[in-house]
Amino acid sequence: MPPETRNIPFTALGGVFEQDDIDAALKVMQAAAEAGGNFFPLPEETEFQQAFAAHEGAAHAVAVNACGTALDACMMVLGIGPGDEVITTPLTFVCTATCASALGAKVVFADIDPVTLCLDPRQARGKITGRTKAIIPVHFAGLAADIDAFEAITRETGVPVIYDAAHAVGTTYKGRSVGGAGLASCYSFQSNKNITTLGEGGAITTDDAEFAENVRQKKTFGYVYGAQLRVASVGFNYRMTKPQLAVGITQLAKAGRLIADKLAAMQKMQALLGDVDGVVLPGGIEEGHGAHLYIIRTPGIDRSAVAACLKEKFHVGTAHHYPIVWTWEAFAGLDYESRGCDCAVEASEHAVSLPVFAHSTDDDLRYIADALGSTVSELS
Ligand SMILES: Cc1ncc(COP(=O)(O)O)c(C=O)c1O
């Protein structure tokens, strides 16, 4: 039993938001308030995109207003539509799948690797048909998917891979940042991610210059700037605002420190939970993990009972990453295939995200570990 009662919420801020971030936003807001001021042009966009591309190891980065719209833009550039199939994992946030549904395509769910919780390349390969137009793996919780295996699938079949890298700011795979993998990667800067651009934001990274230009047009009404503005394709407005871009620059500058602190806290938690029976620890909590989420599993015990006990008895907040995508009511009306995803279903039923953050103290971590140990022994 924990010796004392603490209150440890699962906070909605996944990283840090500090005075330098406030100053950066205020500076552009102040300039806009001055005579002749405005929220355009956006030199911050170029600076942030270059810094983000370099940080994530890609040739190009295109800043957008969310990871969801980043995925939408990628699907549109690939020309996905009715009659097409897109393969993804069922253990993810809903938009990893609905980006394909929104364009009339069928979502084909394939199972995850039970250790990494990322889409299993062999399972994805087994679901490729003549109609498959894309595969969307997720770098789950900050752990890289098996990029080499997905590259081999693209080489063999021609099917492009678009990574959902919402969790993967700072993630590396075999020592390399993951932003240049596949055809493109879609990042999130929503409030609970490793970096945030005032609560919402995202980016697409790619090594493919033509793909970068196409998604850039999608996010800006199809504009091509020049002596005369052209509208070269059908596009939308998925732009990030000037204050957000300014904050992106300050957030990115400290992402390394934030991720190192989060990873250190996660490694301490691994050690604390090492001898707790009935708890499966997350894999890959080591150098290269983006340290977005710390997710344990409690096989044989329903996750909601664990979450309720932690909350009610010990005041420890948790989160669920994720309900299986096709169980959302929207999927009742959508075209999808879900055969053979047993590992994903099993993981979802027993996955509990613990409040392990950069600011977690050793006492907090010990308290959470003790509370979880007591909860699991009580419910077993
Ligand atoms: C795996 C995954 N993909 C996509 C998203 C959507 O990101 P955004 O909120 O930036 O659209 C999230 C956000 O929670 C996510 O966790």
The ligand as an ORCA input file, in Angstrom:
! r2SCAN-3c Opt
* xyz 0 1
  C      -1.982      8.307    -33.132
  C      -2.616      9.651    -33.355
  N      -2.866     10.046    -34.612
  C      -3.416     11.235    -34.887
  C      -3.785     12.094    -33.866
  C      -4.474     13.376    -34.207
  O      -3.646     14.463    -33.936
  P      -4.241     15.940    -33.993
  O      -5.024     16.141    -32.751
  O      -3.024     16.812    -34.073
  O      -5.089     16.023    -35.219
  C      -3.542     11.737    -32.541
  C      -3.900     12.690    -31.461
  O      -4.307     12.389    -30.410
  C      -2.949     10.479    -32.276
  O      -2.715     10.093    -31.024
*
